[in-house]
Amino acid sequence: MAARSRRSPSSSSRRSQSMVAAAVVVIALALALAPAQAQLSQSYYASTCPNVETLVRGAVTQKLQETFNAAPGTLRLFFHDCFVRGCDASVLLSGPDDEHSAGADTTLSPDALDLVTRAKAAVDADPQCANKVSCADILTLAARDVVSQTGGPYYQVELGRLDGKVGTRAVVKHSLPGAGFDLDQLNTLFAANGLTQTDMIALSGGHTIGVTHCDKFVRRLYPFKGGAAAPPRGRR
C-alpha cells in the first residue's frame, strides 16, 4: 500500500495557530503595558457593572457577523494603543493631537473603531454600567473576544485600566514598528515595551490574522527600482 502524502495545514488550522500566538501576546500587552497607576483585577467591576463582559462580547459577536475585517482590525487597534503611552485607549481620542491621524495609525480599521464604539454604547445602555467602565477596558475585552471568536483561546482579562486624556500624535511614529524595520530595530522596540523576540514574532504574524497591505512588504519580495527589469511573473 502506498504511503499517504502528508497534507499541508488547512487555512483554518493556520488561522487558529495564528490566533493562539496572537492571544499569548495580547495577554502580554495587556499586562506589561497597563498604566502603572491602575490596580488590575478580574473582579474590578463585580459590584458596579457585573455584566460588562457579556455586553462587550455581544457587541463583538454582532460586528463579526457583519464583517470579519473587524477582527484583525481590533487586534491591531489594541496593539497600536498599547505601544503609545500604554493601554489607555488614547488611540480613540479625537482632537487636534489625536493619535489615529498620525503615522501608521492613519490606516487603523474603521470597522474596529465601530466595534469599540458599539461595545461602549452597549455598556453605557445598561443603567448599572453607564459611565463606569473605561474605554481602555472595553478595548481590552474586545481584543480578547475577537481572538476567542475567530478560533483562538478564551482567556481571563484583568480590568481596572484608566483612560488617557491626551493624544500624543507626535510620538506615534517613534512608538510603532515600521514596515521597513530590520530585526534589530524590531527587537529593540519590543524590548522597550517588556516583550521578547518571540513575542515580537507572534504579534507581528498574528495581530492582523494574516491580512496586510501589499505595499507594506512588496519591496522585500521585489527590490527593484525605477529602470530595473520588472519582477518575474509566475513565481511565488
C-alpha positions in Angstrom: 0.0 0.0 0.0 1.4 3.4 -1.0 2.2 5.7 1.8 -0.2 8.6 2.2 1.2 12.0 1.4 1.2 14.4 4.3 -1.4 17.1 3.8 -0.5 20.7 4.4 -2.3 22.5 7.2 -5.6 24.0 6.1 -6.2 27.7 6.1 -8.5 27.4 9.2 -5.7 25.5 11.0 -3.2 28.1 10.2 -5.6 30.8 11.3 -6.1 29.0 14.6 -2.4 28.8 15.2 -2.1 32.4 14.3 -4.8 33.3 16.8 -3.2 31.3 19.6 0.0 33.2 19.0 -1.8 36.5 19.0 -3.7 35.6 22.2 -0.4 35.0 24.0 0.9 38.3 23.1 -2.3 40.2 23.6 -2.2 38.9 27.2 1.4 40.1 27.4 0.4 43.5 26.1 -2.5 43.9 28.5 -0.3 43.1 31.5 3.1 44.6 30.5 1.7 47.9 29.2 -1.1 48.6 31.6 -1.0 52.1 33.1 1.2 51.9 36.2 -1.4 53.6 38.4 -4.1 51.1 37.6 -4.8 48.3 40.0 -6.0 45.4 37.8 -8.4 42.7 38.9 -10.7 40.2 37.2 -13.4 41.3 39.6 -12.9 45.1 39.2 -16.5 45.7 38.0 -18.1 43.0 40.1 -20.3 45.5 42.0 -20.5 48.3 39.5 -21.1 46.6 36.2 -21.2 42.8 36.6 -22.4 42.2 33.1 -19.7 44.1 31.3 -18.0 41.1 29.7 -21.4 39.8 28.4 -22.2 43.2 27.0 -18.9 43.7 25.2 -19.0 40.1 23.9 -22.4 40.6 22.4 -21.3 43.7 20.5 -18.2 41.9 19.2 -20.4 38.9 18.0 -22.8 41.2 16.2 -20.0 43.1 14.4 -18.1 40.0 13.4 -21.3 38.6 11.9 -21.3 41.7 9.6 -17.7 41.7 8.7 -14.6 39.6 9.6 -12.4 42.7 9.0 -13.3 43.9 12.4 -11.3 41.0 14.0 -7.8 41.8 12.7 -8.6 45.5 12.9 -9.4 45.3 16.6 -6.3 43.4 17.4 -4.2 45.9 15.5 -6.1 48.8 17.2 -5.3 47.3 20.7 -1.6 46.8 19.7 -1.2 50.4 18.5 -2.9 51.7 21.5 -0.7 49.8 24.0 2.5 50.8 22.3 1.8 54.5 22.7 1.6 55.5 26.4 0.3 52.1 27.4 -3.1 50.5 27.1 -5.1 53.7 27.9 -7.4 54.0 24.9 -5.8 57.3 23.9 -5.9 56.0 20.3 -9.6 56.6 20.4 -9.4 60.3 21.3 -10.5 62.9 18.7 -8.8 66.3 18.6 -6.0 68.4 17.1 -3.4 66.0 18.5 -5.2 62.7 18.1 -3.1 59.6 17.6 -5.2 58.0 14.8 -4.4 60.8 12.4 -0.6 60.2 12.6 1.8 57.7 11.1 0.6 54.1 10.9 -2.5 54.9 12.9 -4.0 56.6 9.8 -4.7 53.1 8.5 -6.5 51.8 11.6 -9.6 49.9 10.6 -12.9 51.8 10.6 -14.6 48.5 11.4 -12.5 48.1 14.5 -13.3 51.7 15.7 -17.0 51.0 15.0 -16.8 47.7 17.0 -15.4 49.5 20.1 -18.0 52.3 19.7 -20.8 49.8 19.7 -19.4 48.0 22.7 -19.1 51.2 24.6 -22.7 52.1 23.7 -23.9 48.7 24.8 -22.2 49.0 28.2 -23.5 52.5 28.8 -27.0 51.5 27.8 -27.1 49.4 30.9 -28.2 51.8 33.7 -25.9 50.0 36.2 -22.9 50.4 34.0 -23.3 53.8 32.4 -20.1 55.9 32.5 -18.5 53.4 34.9 -16.3 51.3 32.5 -13.2 52.7 30.9 -12.8 52.6 27.2 -9.4 51.1 27.8 -11.0 48.1 29.5 -13.6 47.8 26.8 -10.9 47.7 24.1 -9.0 45.1 26.1 -12.1 42.9 26.4 -12.9 43.4 22.7 -9.4 42.2 21.7 -9.9 39.1 23.9 -13.3 38.4 22.4 -12.2 38.7 18.7 -9.4 36.2 19.5 -11.8 33.7 21.0 -14.5 34.2 18.4 -12.1 33.7 15.4 -10.6 30.4 16.5 -8.2 31.3 19.3 -8.4 30.5 23.0 -10.6 32.2 25.6 -8.6 33.8 28.5 -9.5 35.8 31.6 -8.8 39.5 31.5 -7.8 41.7 34.4 -9.6 45.1 34.4 -9.3 48.5 36.0 -7.4 50.5 33.4 -7.8 54.2 33.3 -8.5 56.1 30.2 -5.8 58.5 28.8 -7.0 62.1 28.5 -4.4 63.4 26.0 -3.4 62.4 22.5 0.2 62.0 21.6 0.4 62.3 17.9 4.0 63.4 17.8 5.3 60.2 19.3 3.2 57.7 17.3 5.8 57.5 14.5 8.5 56.6 17.0 6.4 54.2 19.1 5.2 51.8 16.5 7.3 49.5 14.3 7.7 50.5 10.7 7.2 48.2 7.7 10.9 48.6 6.8 12.3 47.8 10.3 15.0 45.2 10.4 15.3 42.5 13.1 17.5 44.6 15.4 15.1 47.6 15.2 12.1 45.4 15.9 13.8 43.6 18.9 14.8 47.0 20.4 11.4 48.4 20.1 9.6 45.4 21.6 12.2 45.1 24.4 11.5 48.7 25.3 7.9 47.5 25.9 8.8 44.5 28.0 8.4 42.0 25.2 10.8 39.4 23.8 11.8 38.4 20.3 9.3 35.5 20.5 6.6 37.9 21.4 7.5 40.2 18.5 7.3 37.3 16.0 4.0 36.1 17.4 2.4 39.6 17.4 3.8 40.6 14.1 2.4 37.5 12.4 -0.8 37.2 14.4 -2.1 40.6 15.1 -3.7 41.0 11.7 -4.7 37.3 11.3 -2.8 37.1 8.1 -4.1 40.2 6.5 -1.9 43.1 5.3 -1.5 45.6 2.5 0.8 44.6 -0.3 2.7 47.9 -0.2 4.0 47.0 3.2 6.1 44.1 2.0 6.3 44.1 -1.8 9.8 45.8 -1.7 11.1 42.8 0.3 9.9 40.5 -2.4 10.8 42.6 -5.4 13.6 45.0 -4.5 13.5 46.7 -8.0 13.9 50.4 -8.5 13.0 52.6 -11.4 14.6 51.5 -14.7 15.2 48.0 -13.4 13.7 44.9 -15.0 10.2 44.0 -13.9 9.8 41.2 -11.3 9.5 37.8 -12.9 6.0 36.5 -13.3 4.6 33.2 -12.1 7.0 32.9 -9.1 5.8 32.9 -5.5 
